[in-house]
Amino acid sequence: RTMVVADAAGNQITLTMTTTVNSCGLTVATITATLPAGDAFDHLAVQGDNSLTISGVTVVGTDADGDDSISGTVNITVVDSVPTLDVSLTDADAIGGETVSGAFTLAVGADDPATLSVRIGEGAPVQLTTTDNVTYTGTTAAAAISVNVVAGTWSLALDDVSSDQSYTLTFTATDKDGDTSSDDVSLSVVPSNLPPSA
């Protein structure tokens, strides 16, 4: 048996009840709450874990000849998930014009899909673009970047530099309802035309 309930904000949940008979011969009802696939619930606009409670759902069991049970109340708490992001770098020392790469692990949670951005140092974040929610690409002031969230990899095609440079790359994932997670890596780049060392 299923039914759909909603709160004043229009958030909907489907309740499904299944019954089993226990060892004492009593019927035990189990109620499962299911959120619509891909929907983000309205809740407090607060970064991080927070929750929304739908309360006052009254459940009454009715047997085969129409007798009702004592009513019970079900309270449903929906916990807002947040993304988690972990980024690493294979080699922190690079030469201008090279491509550097590393590992990229993103768990978005229920509020999928996420958007991705990259910031170098204190510069403005560059929003990465995607057509399939798998490969994300963009061009920063120092390099072209590509992220594959399925393969769990990222790469950065560096521009050459005229002098030694140090970069901090900050990756940020933002889920469907605005929660964020960030991680960064540090990179040192030297010019490609350095004279050979003695």
Buried (B, 14 or more C-beta within 10 A) or exposed (E): EEEEBEBEEEBBBEBEBEEEEEEEEEEEEEBEBEBEEEEBBEBEEEEEEBEBEBEEBEBEBEEEEEEEEEEEEBEBEBBBBBBEBEBEBEEBEBBBBBEBBBEBEBBBBBBBBBBBBBBBEEEEBBEBEBEEEEBBBBEBEBBBBBBBBEEEBBBBBBBEBEEEBEBEBBBBBBBBBEBBBBBBBEBEBBBEEEEEEE
